[in-house]
């Protein structure tokens, strides 16, 4: 009997979740139809009480909120979010200290494939990658839908609908313990956060992407959003807030993919090597490498997002608040990349002087190709919570139930190619002869050394190159559901040093599922029974972009008819096309499927002691984690037919005790000093705990097993934080702080590949390869934040102001081989400088962003024990501009420009001090015009 897992119905799941949210919102709206009592002016909740879920309207309130907060936080106000042309909240977080925005990740977001979308996707905080952070919406920890990590893709959330973003730099005992980097809370308002009983706004926007215009595409986009807040019922005790958004972005970005060519097609070499193939002794490997092949192309498509938020609150008196909150965001992306390929098909090495042992590189033949690949995505993220805060004498009781779902699906990735050396039953193509070096360099970029024949092949690829396969298609579905409840109880004391105690517990149950399946069709010539088939003759590509990378690489590249390729794929798809892991149908259905259930139960206790101007908050948290994984095992024997696999299971448990102590000294209302010591941890990715198992039996009877490792330890951290904050009372604010983190059992994001793969002997004939924990690591950092509005200057000059935040980080970690490396995605410097002007209704902002160099991946060529071949991301700089005017009638117009000077949005390279093997993305400038009407 066959055993397989059906492809999950994401559409039905999304519809069911959206139906829950819609039903909740409709019930709330129905209640809002109750006739409202006469309205009295009412002051909203104090915006400086950042520990509550309230909004912060402007930058001055944000600075005061940071100063008054119980712990170290950074706050982005609604005003900050409106004065920017960022694509999403990941990019908005880049305006905060210690935050590095990354426009690439792992899996199908990895490398230049993700970066060529031209937008931020993930963030690292205080030197720790995205999986070390906790992400929340209105205090609810969101589901993690990524297939091979615990990251949350923040690019699917637009800035609209979010009024405040709070970054908690430390974790108290009443917060989730699995945040080593930081906890980010995206907050939406309630009707009680507005002064008037009825509020609403409508915002329309238009967007222009300059790089798409360089290709002759329109590059236009836009959006529409609305929000509505209403207090109603007896004595205005009910409040309903709802918002909705829709936007679409059309893009076309340039990419030069040298790292991709090096890792996928062997497109690199040492210029001089020894007889064993190593870099010649005495030469610096980074100065001795060269590109031998190159991919250059265009990545175009669109991202379409929609969703909304709602909050229904009931405040019948000072002692009770009950609420129902929901949020949902959906993003659909079409990304189609067409890459012109200059592939080094044959390399040789000639000894310069007989007996010298020095061998010089010669690239003897080039395969000219065009590769078309898509990177589609459907992602969603939703939350729903029901809770209350009830005060009974000295006690405040806060029960809550919650639910979150997140999906990151790649529903129909397809790829195809044409090449000069296509060989099948009807074609016997050959490569183009070359000889000598194939690449030169100018302006730090590689330049192919073309012959006329090679140039003509690439410039006329639609007719000069032969079609290969009738498509290869991959479907990947990944998602998580998370639900649970929590209960907090706080008791306030009077007349002594003990101010309050707080006790609570939380239970979270989550279910994760990842499935990946693949189909590969035969060659076009074999299917059609004739040779000489081209994309032009098939109708797959009949026109060109005039320049493959405008301004740098000037030959043409095909414009691919995506639907024509898809139609061919399904026309020629057969049962034999299904080849995820081999030829066995059951194995192909299940081999890349993983299911995991994770239950986390926690208890905590914390207290606040006051000694004059000093507060001391000790705390203790305990978390128990139980993870049950299901994965597919494929046995195989040398020389035998493929064997059908079977399901296997493993489980992991963690018990973490997390003590903490926080000390705060407030010598006056304008000054605060903070110090804290706290502990935290991060659980390993599911794929590392229980990746699919492969068993290979050799002719000698010896067995090799590759699988996940349920015995992996969590990454643990001891954290120290010191800071001081000052307010001048005249528009000035300053913060200076330092932090330190000591890590143990370090693991990094490695996509679907094992981290620190190691092996051990299970018995005399069995060797097992599993991922392992690394060693210890350290993160040191200094943060500086300054802001001053020069209100005392005369006349119009009183609207001037300036701000800056700078973070300096030092990181070091043992990956498990005893060699110190920089921690992944931890830049040495992160900085923002802002010059602003606000007077009357007019506002102007000029913002400079800088991110220093950082390591993105380790040992990408697999050749360097000393780590010289790590993948680095080059320092990035950009300038943003905003100008706006708010009229007295509630109309507000804003014009924002991101990346005003058109700096490259991504530049990675192999080797810290070499640009020879690089990936580069040019996504140009983004201009956003918004018109908002408030009523």
N, C-alpha and C positions, 0 to 999 in steps of 0.2 A: 504494500500500500504506500502510495507516495505521500510525503509530508512536505508541505510548503506553506509559506506565509503569504497571504494575499497582499497586494499593494494597498496601503492604507488609504481610505477615502478622506483626503484632506478637505475636499469641498464640503462633505457632509458634516465633518467636525467643525469647520469654521462656521457653517450655517447654524449649527446647534448652539455654538457659543455666542454668536451674534444675536441669535434669537433670545437667549437669556438676557443679554444686555439690553436689547430692544424692549423686551417685555418689562424689565425693571424700569427703564426710562419712561415707558408709556404709563405705567402705574404711577410713577412720580409726577408725570405731567398731568395725569387725570386729577391727582390731588391738588395740583396747582391751580385748577380751574375754580376752586373755592373763592368766592368773592373776597378780595383783600380789604382789610380795614384801612381807614385813613392812615397815610404814611407819615411817620415822624422821622426826622433826620437822625441817623444813628452812626456812631463811630465804629468802624470795623475792628476786628481783633488787632491787638498790638502787634505790628509787624516785626518787632524786635524779639518776640517770643518764638524763636526759630525752632525750639524743641517741639512745638505743636505744628500740626499740618495747616499752616496759614501761608498767605502769599506775601511777597515783598515787592512793592510796586516800583521803587526807583533805586538808584545807586546809593544815595545817601542812607536810605533805610537798610540797604544790604550791608553797608559798612557798620551801621549801628547794631544790626542783627548779629554780625560776627563778633562784635565787642561784647554784647550782652549774653551770648550763648553760653550754655553750661560747659561745653567742651570746644575744642578747636574745630572750626568749620570754615568753609568758603561758600559764599552765596552769590548766585546770579539772579538779578532781579528781572521783572517783566520788561523794564526799560532796556536792560542789557540785551535781552533776546530780540527786542524790536529793532535795535540799532545795528543790525548785521545782515549780511547776505548769505550766511552759512546755509548749507543744504539740509542740515539735520542737527540733532542735539549732541551727537558726538563731536561735531565741529564747534558747537557752542561751548562745550566743556573745555575746549582748548583755551578759553579766556581765563581759566582759573590757574592758580599756582600749582606746580608739580604735576600737571596733567599733560601727557603726550598723546596727540591724536594720530592714529594710524589708519591709513587708507588701504590696508591689506591685512590679511590674517592667515588662516590655514584652510585646508580642504580646498574647495573650489573658490574660496576667497584669497588663496595664497598667492604670493609673489605679484608679478605684474598683471595677472588676470584680474585680481581684485583692485589693484591700484589704478588700472586703466579706466575704471568707472569715474575716477576723478572726484571722489568725495570721501570724507572721513567715515570710518566704520566702527572702530573700536578705540578704547582709550586705555593707557596705562597710567597708574597713579602712584606717585612716590616711588618710582623705579620698579614697580611690579606690574606684570602683564594683566590683560583684561580678566583672565580667569581667577585672579587673586582679589577681585573686587566683588562687592554685593551691589546689585542694582535694584531699586525699588520705585514703585509708583504709588504715591500717597501712603508710604509706609509698608506696602506689600512687596515682599521679595518676588521678583518676576521669574517666570519659567525660563529655562535655558534651552533654546531650541537648536543650537549649533550641533552638527553631527559628531565632531570628534574632540570637543572641548567643553568647558564650563563657561565659555564666554557668552555674552549677550550682544547681539548685533544692534547697535544703537542707531544705525543709519536709517532704520525704518521709522523712527520717531521724528516728526518735524518739530521745529520750535513753536509753531502755533498751537494753542490750547494749553501750553505749559506756562505758568506765570512765575514760577520760582524753581531753581535747581539748587539743592543743598548738597555739598560734599562734606561728609563727616570724615575727618582725617584720623580719628581715633574711634575705638569701639568700647563702649561701656558694657557693663554686665547685662543690661536689658536689651542689647542689640545682638544680632546674629554673630556667632563667633568665627565664621569662615570668611572674614574680610581682613586680609593682611595689608592690601594696598589702601583701600578706603571704601566707604559706603556712599553711593550716590542715590539721592531721593528726588525724583521728578514730581513736582507738586502741581495740582490743579486746584482752583479756588472753590469755595462754596458761596452761596448767596449771602452769607453773613460776613464775607470778606469785603463787601461793597458797602459804601456809605448809604446809598439810596436803596429803597425796597425793590425797585425795578431797574434793571440795567440790561443793555444789549449792545452788540456791535456786529458789524459786517465788514470783512476785509477782503479785498480783491487784489491780486498780485499778477505781475507779468515778469517773465524771466528771459534773459538772453545769455547764451553760452557762446563766447567768442571763438573758441576753437572749432566748433561746428560750422561757424560762418567761414572759417578759413578753408574748410573742405567744400564749400558751396552749399551746405545744408542750412536750413533755416535756424536751427538752434533755439527755437522759441519754446516757451513753457509758461505756466502760470498756475494760479490756484485761487480757491475761494474758501473762506472760513467764516464761521459765525459763532457767537456765544451769547448766552441768555441767562440772566440771573433774576430770580423773583422770590421775594419773601411774602408769605400769605398765611391765611388762617387766623384764628383768634390770637390777637396780640402779636401778629407777625411771628409766630413760633415755628412755622415751617419755612424752609428755604430750599429752592431748587436751582441748581446751576447745570447747564448743558452746553456743550460745544461740539462742533463738527468741522471737519476740514477735508479738503481735496486739493491735490496739486499734482502736476506732471512736469517732468524735466526731460527734455530731449537733448542728447549730447553726441558728440563725435570727438574723440580724443586721440592724440598721437602716441604711439609707443615704439620705442627701440628696445628690443628684448635680447640683449647680449647674454645675460645670465641664463635666460630660458634656453638660448641656443647652446650654451656651454653644458648645461645639465641634461637637456633632452637629447641633443644631437651630437654631443662630443665636440662642440664648436669652440674648443680652446686647446692650447698646448703650451709647453715650455718652448721658448725660442731656442734655448740650448739645453740639452739634457745629456745624461750619461747613458751608458749601455743598458742599464736596468730601467730606463724610462723616467728617472727622477730628475729634478732640477739639478743642473750641474753644480757640484760642490763649490762653495765659495761665492755663489751668486745668490742674491736675495730673491726668493721665489716670487715675491710680489712684483719685482722689477723684471722678472724673467718670463712672465706670462703674456700671452696675446690671445686675442679673439681670432679664431680661424673660420667661424661661420657667424651668421647674423640673421635675426628676424626683425623686420621693420613693418609696421602696419598701422591700421586705424581700428579703433574700437568704438562702435556706435550703437545707439539704442535709446531706450527711455526708461525712466522710473516713474511709476504712477502710484500714489499713496492716497489712502482715505481712512477715516476713522473718526473717533470722537470720545468725549468724556462726559460723565454726569456725576453729580453729587446731590443727594437728597438728605437734608438734615432736619432734625426736630429738636428745638430747644425750648421746652415748656417752662424752664426756670433756670436759675443759676446752678442747680445741682444735677442736671441731667442733659446730656447731649447724645442723641442717637443718629446714626448715619448709615446710608447705603451709597457706596461709590463704585463706579465702573469706568473702565477705559478699554479702548480697542484701537489698534492700528494695523493696517494691512498695506503691504508694499509689493508691487509686481514690477520686476525688472526684466527687460529684454536687453541683452548685451551680446552683440555680434562682432567678433574680431576677425579681420582679414589680414593675414601676415604674409608679406613677401619674404621668402626664405632663400638665403645664400648659404648652403650647407656644405661643409668641407667633407666630401665623400671619400677622399683618399689622402693620407698624409705619409710622408717618408722622412727619414732622418739620415743625413749624410755626414760622415766623419770628416771634419775639416782638414785635419792633418793625421795621416795614418799613425795609429798608436796613441793619439792624444786622448782618446776617450771623450772628446767633445763632438756632439752630434747636433747639427743645425737643422731646423725645421724647414720642410718644403711641403706646401699644400698642392698636390698634383692634380686634383680633380674637384669640381664643384657640381653639386646637384642643385639646379634651380627649381624652386617650388613655390607654390602658394598654398597656405594652410588656412582653412576657414573653421573657426570653432565658436560655439556660442556658450554663454554663461548665464542662462536664465535663472530667475529666482522668484519664488513666491514665499513671502515671510509675513508672519503676523504675530502679534503680542497683545494679550488681553489680561485684565485683572478685574476682580469683583470682590467686594468686601462688605460685610455687614457687622456693625459693632456699636458700642455705646460707652460713655464715660458717666458713671453715676457716683455722686458724692453722698456719703452717709456719715455725718459727723466728721470725724477726723480721717475717715477712709475714703479713697476714690477707687472704685472698681471699674476695670476696663476689659470686658470680654469682646472677642472678635472672631469671626470665621472668615475665611478668604479662599480664593481660587485664582489660579493663573494658568494660562496656556500660551506656549510659544512654539512656532514652527518655522523651520528654514528648509525649504524644499527646492530642489533643482529638478523640475519635472520633465524636461525634455532637452537636455544638452545634446547637440549634434555636431559632428565635425566631418570634414571631407577635405581632399587635397587634389592638386594637380602637380605634375612634376615632369622634368625632361627625361628622366631615366625610368619611366614607368615600364614595368615588365609583368606580363601576364600571358595568357594563351595566345594573344593576338598581337602583342607589342613586345619589343625587345629594345627598350630605350637605353641610352648610354649617357654618362655624365659629360660635362664640359671640361676639357683639359685646361690646366692653369700652370702651376709650377712657381716655386718661390713663395713669398708671403702672400696671403690673401687679403689682409687687412692693414690699412694704415690708420693714423690718428691725426685729428686736428680739432682744436677747441674742446679737448677732452672726450671727444666722441669717436667711435670707430668708423672708418670709411672703407667700404668694400673696394678692392682693386679689380674692377671689371675688365674683362675683354669685351669687345663689341658684341660677340655672340651671347655672352652671359647677360649683358645689359638688355639686349633685344628680347631675350627669353622673359625677363622679369617685366619689362615695359609693355610686352604684348602677351601677357600670360593667358588671356582668354583663348587665344588661338595657337600660341606656341607650345604650351605645356599640355600634357595628356592627362585626362581625368583618371583618378585612381578608383576608390571604392564608391559605392552608392550609399555612402553615409555610415557612420557609427553613432549610435544613440545610447545615452546613459540616463537612467532615472534614479534620483536619490530623494528619499523622504526622511526627514528628521524632525522630531518634535518631543516636547515634554509637557505633561500636565502636572500641576502642583496644587495641592489643597491642604487645608488644615485649620487649626484653631489656636488661639492663644488667650491667656488670661493674665492681667496685671493688676496688682493691688498695692496701693500706696497709702501709707499712714503718716500724717503730719503731726509733729509734736511741738509743744510750746514750753518756754521757760527753761530750756537747758541747751547744751551744745548739740544734742541730737535733734536735727531739723525734720528728718523724715526717713522712713525705711520703705523699700519697694521690693516686692516679691512677685514672682511670676513663673509661668511655664508656657511652652509652645510645642506643638506637634505638627510636623509637616510630612505629608506622604506624596511622593512624586513617581511618575511613570514615564520612562523614556523609551523611544523606539527609533532605530536607524535602519534604513534599507537602501541598498545600492545594487542596481541591476544594469546589465549591458547587452547590447545587440550590435553585431558587426556584419554588414552585408558584403557580398562578393564584389569583385572589380566590375566596373561598368562594361569594359570590353568583353569579359566573359558572359555577362548577362545579355548584352546586345548581339553577341556573335560577330563583332567586327573591331578592328583596331582603329587608331587615329581619332578616338572620341575626345572632344575638348569640352570645356564648360560653355564655350560659345555655341557649339553645335547642339548641346543639350538644353540650352536656354537657361542655364544656371547663372551665367554671368555674361552680359552682352555690352557692358559699358565700364567706365573706369572713374576713379578719383584721379584728378590730374597730377597730384603729388602724393606720395605715400606718407610723407612726414613734412608738411609744408615748411619751407625755410631751411631744412636740413638735408633731407633725402628726396630727390626730385623725380624719380621714375614713377610710373603709374602703378596703381594697384586695382584689381577688379572690384566692382560693385556687385556683390553676390545677391541673387534673388533667393532669399531665405525660404520662401514657401515652395519654390520649385524644387529645392534640395529636399525638403521635408516630404514632398509628394513622391519623389523618386525613392526615398528611403522606404516608405510604407508600401510602395508598389512592389519593391523587390525584397522586402523582408520575408524570411521564411523561418521555419522551426530551427533550421541549422544556424540562423543568425544569432540565436540566443547563446551567449558565450561568456557569461559573467566570470565564471571560474573554470570553465572547461566545456564538456559536451553533455554532461548529465543534467537533465532538466531540474531535478530536485535540488541538486547542489547549486545550480545557477539561481534558483529562486531564493535560497536560504544562506548562501555562503557569506554574503556581506550584510547579513541581518543581525542586529544586536538589540536585545531588550533588557532594560534594567529598571528595577524598583528600588527606591531609596526612601527610607523612613528616618527622620531625625526628631528625636525627643530631647527637650532641653528644660532645665530649671535654673533659676538665678535668684540671687539675693544681693541687694545693694543698699547703702545707707548714706546719708549726708550729715556731716558734722560741721558745725560752724564755730570758729574760734576767733571772734572779732571780725577782721577783714579776710580771714582765711577760711576756705571751705575744703574739707577733705571727704572724698567719696570713694570708699573701698567697695569692692564688689567681687562676686564669685559666680561663675557660670559653669554649668556642666552640660555637655552635649553627647548624646549617644546616637550613633549612626549605624544603620543596618542596610547593606546594599546586597541585593540579589540580582545576579546577571544570568541571562540566557544567551547562548551563542552556538554557532554551527561548527561542527568538527568534520574535516574531510581527511580520511585515511587514504594513503596511496602506497603502492609497492612498485619498485622499479620493474619495468617490463610488463606490468599487469595493466589491464583495462581500468579506466577510472572507476573508483568505488563510490557508492552513494554514502553520504555522510549521515550525521545524526545530531540531535540537540544535546548540548551539555550545559552544566550549570556550575556556578561557583558563588560564593558569598564572602562578604567582607564586613567587619565590624570595627568601629572606632569609638573610643571613649576618651573624651577630651575634657580636662579640668582647666578652666581659664580664669585665673585670678587677675585682678586689676586694681589700681589705685590712682585716683585723680586728685590733684591739689590745685586750688585756684586762689589767688590773692588779688583782691580789689582794693587798693589803697584809696581810691576815689572813683567817682562815677565815670571818669574818662580814661581809666587805666586798668588793665588786667594782665596778670602774669599767670601762666598755666604750666603745670608739669604733670606728666603721667607716665606710668609703666603699666603695660597691658599685654596680654597674650592672645594669640589668634592662630588659626590654622586654615589650610585649604585641602580639600579632598582631591585625590588624583582623578583625572578624566576617566570616564567609563571605558573608553576604548583601551586605555592602558590596563585597567583592571580585568577586562574580559574581551579582548579582541578575538576575532574568529581564529580557530585553531587549525593548523595544518600539520599532518603527520606523514612523513616520508620514510618508507622502508627501503633500504638499499639491497643490492644483490647479496651482500654479506650478512643480511639480517639485522643490521644496525638501524635504529630508528631515530629520526630527528624530528622534534616537535617544536613548533613556533606558536606561542599563544600569549594571552594576557597574564597578568600576575595579580591574583587577589590578595597577595601578602604585601603589596605596596603600602608604605607608611604615608600618612598625610604630611604635607609640608607644614612645618610648625615655625612660629615666629615669636620672638620676644621683642617688644616694641617700646621705645622711649621717645618722648615728645616734650619739648620745651619751647615756649613762645611768650612774647609780650605784645600787647596791642594798646594803641594810644589814639585818642580822639582829641582834636584841638578845640572842638566846639565851633569852629569857624570854617567848616567845610574840609577839614583835614583829617586824615586817617593814616595810621602806620601800623604795620605788623612785621615783626622779625622773629623767626623761629628756627629751630633745628630738630631733626629727627634721626633716629637710628633704628635699624631693624636687623636682628640676627636670625638667619634662616637655617633650618636643618632639614635634611631629606629632600633637597631641592629637586623639582622637576619642571620642565619647560614645555611649551606648546610645540608639538611635533606633528600635528595633523593626525593622520591615520597610521603613521609609522611609530614603531616602538621607541621609547625614550631610554637611552643608556642600555641598549640591548646587551644582555649577558647570558651566559649559558652555564649549566651545571649538569652533572651526570646523575640520572635518576636510578639507573642500575647499570650493569655491565654493558648493556647494548643500547641504552637510550640516552640521548642528549637533548636537553630542553633549553630553548632560547626564550627569554622573557624580558620585558622592560624592568628596569631597576631604579631605585632612588639614587639621586646624586648625593653630594656631600653638603657642606655648610656654605653659607654665603652671608654677606654683609651689605647693607645699604646705609649710606650716610647722606644727609641732605641739609641744605640751608635754604630758607624761604624768606623773601623780602617782598612786601606789598606796600605801596605808597599811593595816596590819592589826595589831591588838594584842589579845591575850587577857590579861585582868587577873588572872593566876594568883596574884598576891601579895595580893589582897584577902582579907579573912577569910571563913571559912565558905562559905556558899552563894554569896556574891558572887564567889568566885574563878572561877565559870563564865562570867562576863560577858566580852564582847568587842565590838569595833567594827572596821569596815573601811570604806574609801572608795577609789574610783578616779575620777579626774577627767582628762579630756582636753580641751585647748583647741586648736582648729585654725583656721588661716587659709589660704584657698585663692584662687587667681586664675588664670584661663586665657583665652587668646585662642582663640575658637572658629573663627577664620578670617576674621573681619570687622574685626579690629583693635580690638574692644571687649572690655574685661575683664569676665568673668563669674565667679561662684562656680563651682567644680567640682561636677559632678552628684553628688547624694547625699552631700555632705560637710557635716555639721552643724558649727556653730561650737563647740558644747559637747556633750560626752557625759559623763555622770556616774552613778555608783552609790554609794549609801551603805547600809551594813548594820550593824544592831545584832543581836548573836547571844548566845545563852546555851547552854552545854553543860556538863552536870554529871551524872555517872552515866550513865544511859541516856536522860536527857531532853535535848531540843534545841529551841531556839526561834530563829527568824530573822525579822526585819523588814527588807525591802529596798526602798529607794526608787530608782527609775530616772528619769533625765532625759535627753532628747535635744533639742538645740537645733534651730532652724529650718535648713532646707537647701533647695537648688534640686533639683527632681526632673526637670523638662523645660524646654526652652528655647523661647521664642517660640511659645507654644501657640495664640495667636490669629492669628499671622502678620501682625501690624500694627505691630510696634514695633522699629525698628532699634536703639534704645537698650536693649532688653531688659527694659522694664518689665513685659511680659506673660509673663515666665517663670512656671512653676508652682512654687510654694513649698509645703513641708510645714511646718505650724505646730509649735512646740515641743510635745513629748509628755511627760506625767508619769504615773507609775503607782506603786502601792505593792503589794508582794507579802508574803504571810505564810506561814510554815511552822511547824508544831509537830509533834514526833515523839517516840516513845519506843521504845528498843531494850531488849527483855527479855533476861534471861540465857539463856533457852532457844533463842535464835536467831530469835525472833519480833520483827519491827519494824513499827510502825504510824506512818504519816506522813499528816498533813493539810496540804495546801498550797492557797493561794488566790492566784491571779494577778489583778492589777488589782482589788484589794480595794475601792477607792473608785469603781469603775465610770467611770473617765475615758474619754473618746473615744479609740478606738484609731487613728484616722486623721483628719486634717483638712488638706486641701490647699487652696490658694487661688491665684488668678492675681494677680500683683503682690505685691511684698515687703511693702507697707504697706497692703494692702486685703484685706478679707474678703468683699467684695461678691459675688465669684464663687468659690464654695467647694464642695468635696466633703467630706462628713463621714460617718464610720462609727462606729456605736455597737455594740460587740460584747460589752459587759457584763463580767461577772465569771466566771472559771472556777474551780471548786472540784474538787480532785483528792484522793481518799482512796486510799492504797496500803497493802497488807498484804504484808509480805515474810517468808518463812520460809527461813532458811538452815540447811543441814544438812551 
